[in-house]
Amino acid sequence: MKKRYVVAAFDTDRGAIVAIEDLKHQEFTTDEISVISKNQRDTQHIMEE
């Protein structure tokens, strides 16, 4: 299977959470989704949602 990459930037954690939920509805798995943030606590919060 060919790997796909999508990169996006969000002003709020809510925007990132909505985008992740949309990817999951498109059958992306959590193993296929990565989140990068300046603050590790922000990343953890987003992944918990």
Sequence and secondary structure as in RCSB ss.txt:
>XXXX:A:sequence
MKKRYVVAAFDTDRGAIVAIEDLKHQEFTTDEISVISKNQRDTQHIMEE
>XXXX:A:secstr
          SSHHHHHHHHHHHHHTT  GGG     SSHHHHHHHHH 
